[in-house]
Amino acid sequence: MPGFVLLARARADGDATTRLGITITKKIGGAVVRNRMRRRFHEIARMVLPDVGAAGTDYVMIGRAGGIERDFATLKAELARAIEKVAR
């Protein structure tokens, strides 16, 4: 199971900006754990979205329990694969 769930929605407002939202519930852990996970998600999105993200799309990453223990490279590959899957 991946470390997150990815939701995507194409906007029809003519703006080509790709936007990202991140949500992590308190069930995942305390504030330190949630903030670390959020920082990791921001970094992998910064690396992956410009290459494979669709223009004019809103993406929302929902953190899962296993996401904090996952290797950074694994999370990055999962995000790229999830964006390509959503684009189909």
N, C-alpha and C positions, 0 to 999 in steps of 0.2 A: 504494500500500500504506500503511495507517495506521501511525502511530508506535508502536502497541502492539497487543497481543492482549488481549481482555477475556474472562474466564471468570466465570460467575455460577452460584451454587448457592443455592436457597431452603432455608432451615433450617426444620425442623418442631419447634423447641423452644419455641415460644410467645413468644420474645423478638422484639420488633419492631425491634430495633436493626439498622441497616445497617452492615456492616463492610467494610473495604477492606484488601487486601493488595497490595503492590507488590514485584515482583521484576525485577531487571535483572542480566544476566550480565556477566561480565568481558570478554566478546567485544565489548561495546558500547564500552568504554573504561576509563580509569583511574578511581580513586575520585572524583576531582573531577567528572568527566563523569557518572558514575553517580549521585552525590549531587545534582547539578544537575537531572538528569532526574527523580529521585525527588521533589525539591521541587516541580518543575513538575507532576508527576502528582498530588501531594497537593493542590496548589492548585486544579487543574481539578476534581478529585473533590469538594473542599469546595464549589465553586461549583455543580456539576451534580447530585450525588447527592441533595441534599434535594429538588430539584424533580422529577426523573424516576426516581430510584432506588426500587426496591420495598422495602417494609418487611420485615424478617426475611430479608434476602438477604446473602450474602457475595459480594463482587466481588474479583477478582484481576486486576491489570493487569500484563502482561508486556511490558517495554520492548523495542522493536525498534530496529534500527540507525538508521533515519531519524527517530526520535522527537526527538532532541536538536536537529536543525536545523529542525524544523517550527515554524511560527508558533503562538503561544499560542492565538489565536482558532481556528485550524484544529484543534488538539488538543482544545479544548473542544467544538467542533462534532462531532468524531469520537467523543468519549466519549458525548455525548448521543445520537447516532445509534446507537452500539453498544449502549447500555443499552436503548433502545427496541426494537432488533432482537432482543436477548436476551429481552426481556419477552414477545415474541410466541410 
